[in-house]
Amino acid sequence: MKGAEPDAIDGGYGWLVLGACFINQIILLGYVKAAGILFVEWQDFFKVGSKEVGWAGIILAFFGPCAGLVAGALTSRFGSRPVAVFGGFLTAASVAAQSFSVQLWHIYLLSVFASIGLGLAFQPSITVVSFFFKKRIGIANGVAYAGVGAGIVVMPPLLQFLCTRFGWQGALQILGAIILTTVLLSLSFRPTDREEYFILKSSEERRHEGDDKGGGGGGGRGMSCFGSFCNHLGIDLLWRYPRFGTLALSYAIGGFGYYSSVVFFSSRAVYDAGIPKREASFLISAIGVGSTIGRVGHGFLIQGRILSATQIYVISGYAAAVASLLNPVSNTLLTLFACAGGFGLFSGAYLAVCLMVAREYVPAASISRSFGVIILSSGVGIIFGTFTMGFLKDLTGTYTMSFITAGIAFALSATLTMGDMIFHSYFKKKPPRDQDGDVKEETKEDKEGNEGALFLNEADVGEVQGEQKKFIVQQSESSV
């Protein structure tokens, strides 16, 4: 593919897009964090226990990340705007339709569609930022992710008010209308030259990968189809770029401890520490405030070159582990607020910086697909973590072991990434990068072991639409 990578505008219309991304996160992820309020309403209406209603939460936690994986593939093929618009519309329609449910299985079914819509809308609302910002990508990424923390603060009390004032059916209809505004906001994700460049580059990469794996009959065709499937979804990035595979595993372990810690935080305060329910409800808001600060603050640390994205990820992981481990010994409202604020601050930075870390490990053209893989890995960890923490609570009768396990999970996640960082800093060559600092695409010479081709000033030969076109990969700059 000819032509240099187009520059990002780093401002102007990009600020409007960034504002749309921020509000999208408030609404979409805020709805997920506030879903527990609906669970209580459904228990009373359908006359069922928390276990039966809890399946709706498991559905949200499972199908959303799976849809995020598909969203990464769709975004790299069709662009951010159509995927985000369709996802927002599907979520809004599904949430509003839940208000007409007369049996619990209706809630389950519509939660599947709502969760899929959330995954499709969330992923491009984050990755589109990189098409409008480059020099200020750290700050822009932080602002976009800060919407998640703001959603934790805003949406639960709003949904509680709507349920009290209009009943859960009316609340869902109003919530569906609110989610529908994300469709209008996502229309601002207009395609840029930079996005189209990466879509073409990603398409070319998939085509070359398919050519390398093509041919053969029988089992060969089967392996080719499997390879093509993994390539389109981005799963192949896990073994093509081993450091990214390590990051995905680390993020899954972190997800194991994160979501369940938020869900059970107020419950532990009420049942283990004896805090009144009204005061305990403000602890989640404290997590949201801390998360917002952490998600925004990490961008300034990266932009000012104070810490790298990987360093922030490791430090935040260890700090979140400490906050989780201190929770079982915090039995006053003041100490629990300190734990909530600290956990929100560091877990917010930990979650938000992950995409910035992925940018260090995979080529820019694969960012959309890599984020889909990251979302899926986090979802897997969330599901296992929620089940494990609930099981430990039932087994021991308290939440002590649950939060200790969550803290250990965060520590393991940070240790895994730190070990990878130290190993590659001292024992491995750094991956070749282009003049903008992005990881270079793998070439045919890489796969054959000809590492010299990455550093020599030679012309690579790429096959574009069946024709042979030569282009220069890298030229050395003459020093003055």
VOGU-3710 file (C-alpha; in Angstrom, 3 decimals, decimal comma):
1> mkgaepdaid> 0,000/0,000/0,000  1,451/3,347/-1,046  1,462/6,583/0,871  2,521/7,709/4,302  0,301/7,418/7,334  -1,988/10,490/7,457  -1,602/12,759/10,451  -4,323/13,083/13,079  -5,924/16,505/13,457  -5,228/16,468/17,240
11> ggygwlvlga> -7,928/19,007/17,995  -10,645/20,906/16,166  -13,457/18,553/15,192  -11,661/15,849/17,168  -12,743/17,511/20,418  -16,379/17,120/19,369  -15,803/13,435/18,671  -14,024/13,047/22,007  -16,999/14,637/23,779  -19,344/12,201/22,025
21> cfinqiillg> -17,160/9,266/23,131  -17,177/10,540/26,718  -20,988/10,789/26,840  -21,350/7,388/25,166  -19,324/5,805/27,953  -21,408/7,541/30,623  -24,624/6,150/29,158  -23,555/2,694/27,962  -21,231/1,603/30,760  -23,235/3,539/33,324
31> yvkaagilfv> -26,243/1,388/32,434  -24,193/-1,772/33,004  -22,971/-0,542/36,408  -26,530/0,458/37,418  -28,154/-2,817/36,338  -28,149/-4,072/39,931  -30,948/-1,623/40,728  -33,138/-3,348/38,156  -32,293/-6,750/39,635  -33,948/-5,763/42,912
41> ewqdffkvgs> -37,064/-4,593/41,060  -37,246/-7,822/39,055  -36,911/-9,942/42,183  -40,029/-8,302/43,640  -42,001/-8,336/40,390  -41,253/-11,913/39,260  -41,137/-13,323/42,812  -37,738/-14,973/42,337  -34,456/-15,038/44,226  -31,209/-13,180/43,571
51> kevgwagiil> -29,669/-16,251/41,900  -32,351/-16,347/39,162  -32,151/-12,599/38,508  -28,338/-12,728/38,644  -28,295/-14,596/35,346  -29,222/-11,333/33,632  -25,978/-9,860/34,971  -24,006/-12,884/33,798  -25,530/-12,470/30,334  -24,425/-8,818/30,249
61> affgpcaglv> -20,931/-9,815/31,364  -20,587/-12,604/28,769  -22,190/-11,491/25,507  -20,866/-7,919/25,682  -17,182/-8,932/25,526  -17,967/-11,514/22,824  -19,627/-8,781/20,783  -16,607/-6,569/21,446  -14,417/-9,136/19,699  -16,716/-9,053/16,662
71> agaltsrfgs> -16,869/-5,248/16,845  -13,095/-5,090/16,473  -13,297/-7,068/13,224  -16,241/-5,043/11,915  -14,617/-1,717/12,780  -11,408/-2,623/10,964  -13,493/-3,456/7,887  -16,391/-0,966/7,831  -15,231/1,840/10,103  -16,274/3,090/13,520
81> rpvavfggfl> -19,458/5,005/12,708  -21,732/2,257/11,283  -20,749/-0,239/13,989  -21,326/2,235/16,846  -24,645/3,434/15,385  -25,992/-0,098/14,957  -24,818/-1,110/18,439  -26,456/1,915/20,067  -29,753/1,312/18,279  -29,785/-2,395/19,185
91> taasvaaqsf> -29,103/-1,616/22,849  -31,776/1,088/23,043  -34,421/-1,093/21,379  -33,603/-4,105/23,593  -33,663/-2,125/26,850  -36,963/-0,455/25,968  -38,480/-3,804/24,935  -37,617/-5,263/28,353  -40,336/-3,051/29,835  -42,950/-5,293/28,207
101> svqlwhiyll> -41,549/-8,511/29,748  -44,092/-10,656/31,592  -41,787/-13,592/32,315  -38,193/-13,700/33,473  -36,966/-15,498/30,361  -38,056/-12,433/28,347  -35,556/-10,438/30,407  -32,854/-13,037/29,691  -33,478/-13,025/25,946  -33,576/-9,252/25,589
111> svfasiglgl> -30,483/-8,950/27,813  -28,601/-10,992/25,219  -29,447/-8,465/22,485  -28,789/-5,503/24,812  -25,391/-6,941/25,738  -24,455/-7,534/22,097  -25,432/-3,958/21,291  -23,329/-2,672/24,177  -20,279/-4,549/22,913  -20,749/-3,223/19,376
121> afqpsitvvs> -21,228/0,379/20,540  -18,524/0,492/23,230  -15,543/-0,747/21,215  -15,593/1,863/18,385  -16,408/4,623/20,902  -12,926/4,051/22,333  -10,812/3,146/19,295  -12,158/6,013/17,137  -10,213/8,413/19,369  -6,913/7,268/17,832
131> fffkkrigia> -8,103/8,354/14,375  -8,487/11,968/15,531  -5,609/12,199/18,028  -1,994/11,104/17,976  0,224/13,623/19,743  -2,421/14,028/22,444  -3,604/10,423/22,394  -2,749/9,901/26,088  -5,011/12,717/27,266  -7,717/11,898/24,707
141> ngvayagvga> -7,757/8,233/25,721  -8,064/9,257/29,370  -10,979/11,600/28,712  -12,849/8,987/26,673  -12,381/6,359/29,370  -13,339/8,844/32,100  -16,923/8,520/30,901  -17,015/5,061/32,497  -16,196/6,485/35,919  -18,666/9,326/35,454
151> givvmppllq> -21,305/6,772/34,472  -20,791/4,951/37,776  -21,539/8,213/39,583  -24,444/9,441/37,432  -26,444/6,451/36,220  -27,215/4,456/39,412  -28,964/7,341/41,224  -30,714/8,352/38,001  -32,031/4,843/37,414  -33,067/4,559/41,069
161> flctrfgwqg> -35,033/7,811/40,755  -36,726/6,641/37,554  -37,715/3,313/39,132  -39,143/5,086/42,186  -41,024/7,666/40,123  -42,232/5,636/37,128  -41,758/1,981/38,106  -39,201/-0,313/36,483  -41,195/-0,564/33,235  -41,349/3,207/32,784
171> alqilgaiil> -37,721/3,529/33,853  -36,618/1,106/31,121  -38,573/2,986/28,457  -36,967/6,274/29,489  -33,564/4,584/29,715  -34,039/3,230/26,189  -34,654/6,773/24,951  -31,525/7,983/26,752  -29,438/5,194/25,187  -30,852/6,130/21,785
181> ttvllslsfr> -28,965/9,432/22,027  -25,748/7,440/21,621  -26,845/6,774/18,035  -26,902/10,524/17,335  -23,575/10,991/19,091  -21,982/8,139/17,130  -22,977/9,791/13,854  -20,219/12,309/14,616  -17,615/9,562/14,060  -17,126/10,617/10,467
191> ptdreeyfil> -14,451/8,695/8,552  -11,074/10,393/8,302  -8,186/9,818/5,925  -6,344/8,270/8,859  -9,106/5,753/9,578  -9,479/4,829/5,901  -5,710/4,361/5,703  -5,753/1,870/8,574  -8,817/0,072/7,200  -6,991/-0,472/3,894
201> ksseerrheg> -3,816/-1,448/5,712  -5,692/-3,939/7,884  -7,449/-5,358/4,833  -4,132/-5,798/3,049  -2,636/-7,484/6,108  -5,532/-9,971/6,288  -5,245/-10,677/2,565  -1,528/-11,437/2,797  -2,119/-13,610/5,854  -4,798/-15,502/3,956
211> ddkggggggg> -2,476/-15,990/0,985  0,222/-17,415/3,259  -2,231/-19,923/4,750  -4,099/-20,730/1,568  -3,856/-23,751/-0,621  -4,124/-27,432/0,122  -7,193/-29,617/0,286  -9,126/-31,375/2,982  -7,454/-30,622/6,281  -5,480/-27,838/4,618
221> rgmscfgsfc> -8,670/-26,024/3,682  -9,986/-26,554/7,198  -6,878/-25,012/8,738  -7,054/-22,193/6,212  -10,651/-21,428/7,202  -9,743/-21,517/10,894  -6,758/-19,252/10,293  -8,907/-16,821/8,324  -11,502/-16,807/11,120  -8,851/-16,032/13,750
231> nhlgidllwr> -7,309/-13,390/11,503  -10,561/-11,508/10,943  -11,427/-11,445/14,653  -7,891/-10,598/15,737  -7,385/-13,776/17,749  -4,214/-14,464/15,747  -2,642/-11,387/17,378  -2,266/-13,459/20,554  0,441/-15,649/18,996  1,724/-13,326/16,270
241> yprfgtlals> 2,675/-10,783/18,940  3,482/-12,770/22,124  3,767/-9,652/24,286  0,182/-8,792/23,373  -0,819/-12,332/24,307  0,779/-11,817/27,725  -1,099/-8,520/28,099  -4,428/-10,196/27,248  -3,785/-12,873/29,894  -2,848/-10,199/32,424
251> yaiggfgyys> -6,029/-8,258/31,655  -8,149/-11,385/32,078  -6,626/-11,956/35,528  -7,293/-8,319/36,413  -10,893/-8,620/35,219  -11,209/-11,597/37,569  -10,754/-9,246/40,511  -12,249/-5,985/39,266  -15,948/-6,382/38,464  -16,790/-8,569/41,431
261> svvffssrav> -15,012/-6,120/43,764  -17,266/-3,316/42,568  -20,411/-5,455/42,725  -19,751/-6,764/46,248  -18,245/-3,583/47,720  -21,440/-2,175/49,231  -22,674/-5,665/50,182  -19,513/-6,279/52,194  -19,960/-2,893/53,905  -23,538/-3,743/54,914
271> ydagipkrea> -23,253/-7,410/55,913  -19,669/-7,620/57,190  -18,983/-4,102/58,517  -22,516/-3,243/59,632  -22,763/0,004/57,642  -26,373/1,180/57,002  -27,564/0,596/53,445  -28,062/4,281/52,677  -24,485/5,198/53,613  -23,096/2,067/51,915
281> sflisaigvg> -24,736/3,066/48,630  -22,436/6,108/48,451  -19,367/3,852/48,390  -20,024/2,949/44,748  -20,172/6,649/43,919  -16,808/7,047/45,656  -15,410/4,322/43,405  -16,836/6,184/40,409  -15,277/9,506/41,416  -11,895/7,875/41,988
291> stigrvghgf> -12,189/5,989/38,711  -12,906/9,193/36,798  -9,818/10,872/38,252  -7,654/7,823/37,518  -8,893/7,501/33,948  -8,222/11,152/33,167  -5,037/11,483/35,205  -3,137/8,673/33,498  -3,352/10,592/30,210  -1,449/13,554/31,638
301> liqgrilsat> 1,232/11,236/33,042  1,740/9,704/29,604  1,519/13,026/27,771  4,110/14,574/30,101  6,359/11,517/29,643  6,448/11,065/33,421  5,568/7,381/33,174  5,030/5,022/30,254  1,702/3,292/29,697  3,158/-0,038/30,803
311> qiyvisgyaa> 4,592/1,450/33,984  1,218/2,996/34,869  -0,471/-0,344/34,209  1,874/-2,193/36,580  1,835/0,417/39,355  -1,951/0,766/39,199  -2,392/-2,994/39,304  -0,333/-3,314/42,487  -2,077/-0,326/44,094  -5,520/-1,748/43,277
321> avasllnpvs> -4,366/-5,020/44,860  -3,451/-3,193/48,068  -6,866/-1,453/48,139  -8,645/-4,801/47,755  -6,527/-6,480/50,447  -7,228/-3,635/52,893  -10,995/-3,868/52,378  -11,560/-6,807/54,807  -9,895/-4,893/57,669  -11,790/-1,657/56,952
331> ntlltlfaca> -14,874/-1,650/59,155  -15,733/2,038/59,514  -17,411/4,263/56,956  -14,336/6,509/56,760  -11,876/3,686/56,071  -14,261/2,113/53,556  -14,529/5,442/51,730  -10,729/5,572/51,608  -10,641/2,035/50,175  -13,384/2,864/47,674
341> ggfglfsgay> -11,661/6,040/46,470  -8,268/4,349/46,240  -9,643/1,303/44,486  -11,526/3,479/41,992  -8,494/5,691/41,367  -6,040/2,896/40,620  -8,388/0,396/38,987  -9,644/3,197/36,730  -6,124/3,965/35,536  -5,364/0,231/35,256
351> lavclmvare> -8,349/-0,419/32,976  -8,050/2,739/30,889  -4,339/2,442/30,083  -4,611/-1,083/28,673  -5,311/0,102/25,105  -2,289/2,409/25,305  -0,153/-0,573/26,338  -1,534/-2,608/23,423  -0,415/0,162/21,055  3,168/-0,618/22,119
361> yvpaasisrs> 2,825/-4,277/21,174  0,789/-4,424/17,934  0,824/-2,387/14,702  -1,474/0,632/14,515  -3,591/-1,033/11,821  -4,488/-3,835/14,259  -5,546/-1,635/17,195  -9,297/-2,065/16,612  -9,016/-5,863/16,498  -6,620/-5,949/19,454
371> fgviilssgv> -9,088/-3,990/21,586  -11,794/-6,518/20,776  -9,512/-9,299/22,032  -8,758/-7,324/25,196  -12,471/-6,815/25,896  -13,112/-10,536/25,455  -10,247/-11,522/27,766  -11,542/-9,136/30,413  -15,060/-10,564/30,053  -13,800/-14,095/30,615
381> giifgtftmg> -12,033/-12,969/33,782  -15,138/-11,108/34,988  -17,360/-14,170/34,645  -14,979/-16,490/36,507  -14,261/-13,829/39,118  -17,932/-13,191/39,869  -18,641/-16,900/40,279  -15,531/-17,429/42,428  -16,155/-14,503/44,769  -19,798/-15,507/45,207
391> flkdltgtyt> -18,757/-19,096/45,918  -16,194/-17,991/48,512  -18,801/-15,828/50,218  -21,236/-18,759/50,450  -18,458/-21,067/51,632  -17,057/-18,841/54,379  -20,080/-16,716/55,263  -18,147/-13,434/54,823  -16,592/-11,448/51,952  -13,080/-11,568/53,463
401> msfitagiaf> -11,680/-14,332/51,246  -13,463/-12,859/48,238  -11,605/-9,548/48,481  -8,312/-11,237/49,355  -8,673/-13,321/46,191  -9,423/-10,180/44,178  -6,307/-8,498/45,563  -4,167/-11,509/44,688  -5,592/-11,448/41,156  -4,598/-7,796/40,671
411> alsatltmgd> -1,111/-8,511/42,042  -0,644/-11,488/39,699  -1,821/-9,397/36,754  0,679/-6,637/37,510  3,480/-9,134/38,180  2,907/-10,881/34,852  3,199/-7,619/32,916  6,159/-6,406/34,982  7,994/-9,681/34,384  7,362/-9,384/30,659
421> mifhsyfkkk> 8,563/-5,767/30,697  11,787/-6,605/32,562  12,514/-9,656/30,408  12,170/-7,752/27,133  14,076/-4,757/28,465  17,182/-6,765/29,317  17,128/-9,931/27,239  15,191/-9,179/24,054  15,589/-6,798/21,164  12,888/-4,174/20,991
431> pprdqdgdvk> 10,449/-4,653/18,088  11,214/-2,563/15,013  9,205/0,639/14,820  8,430/3,160/12,113  9,321/6,857/12,268  6,147/7,577/14,285  7,064/5,085/16,991  4,425/2,505/16,090  5,222/-1,207/15,886  5,969/-2,269/12,320
441> eetkedkegn> 3,774/-4,744/10,519  5,151/-8,263/10,224  6,642/-8,904/6,799  7,191/-12,148/4,979  10,871/-11,904/5,865  9,975/-11,834/9,575  8,174/-15,135/9,362  11,103/-16,725/7,482  13,540/-15,492/10,131  15,236/-12,859/8,005
451> egalflnead> 15,431/-10,244/10,735  17,910/-8,171/8,787  15,212/-7,118/6,352  13,584/-5,117/9,108  16,541/-2,808/9,523  18,124/-2,561/6,066  17,111/0,251/3,724  15,553/-2,060/1,164  12,277/-2,094/-0,745  9,733/-4,732/0,193
461> vgevqgeqkk> 7,432/-6,162/-2,389  3,730/-6,205/-1,460  0,902/-7,764/-3,382  -2,054/-5,360/-3,669  -5,191/-6,469/-5,542  -3,336/-9,170/-7,395  -0,642/-6,838/-8,793  2,976/-6,472/-7,733  3,738/-2,977/-6,438  7,010/-1,957/-4,895
471> fivqqsessv> 7,146/0,522/-2,080  9,783/1,726/0,303  9,297/0,586/3,878  11,852/2,769/5,564  14,522/5,229/4,499  17,306/6,422/6,706  17,461/10,108/7,568  20,728/11,791/6,799  22,300/13,442/9,819  23,473/17,054/9,613
//
